[in-house]
Amino acid sequence: MLSKETLFAVSLFPYLGFLWFLTRSGQVPRLALAGFYGTLVFVAVTIPAGIYAQVHYSNALANIDWLHGGAEIFLTLSNILVVLGFRQAIVDQSSQAKIVPPEDGDDPLNL
């Protein structure tokens, strides 16, 4: 059975592949893409915070509230960027959609 640390390290590879495909597709809003990349910042902050919690407090990161909360801020910010990016894309797309009223002879209800 894999340890949680090994599973965590191995899970980075599929996520990096996910980021690679998202970036290459060119269809993801830039702000949302920045949010997905921000998740890597969360990981980069969480690892040393976990080590610090273990060395300094002899406890897991999840049990040191101020340190755990500080690390989680980066995940929260990443999630906010993803949501705002996709929201902006939806707003932009709906503002570009034009509703053309039917001409007099094109009334489908024949009114």
Secondary structure, DSSP 8 states (H G I E B T S, - for coil): ---HHHHHHHHHHHHHHHHHHHHHH--S-HHHHHHHHHHHHHHHHHHHHHHHHHHHHSS-GGG-HHHHHHHHHHHHHHHHHHHHHHHHHHHHHHHH-------GGG-TT--
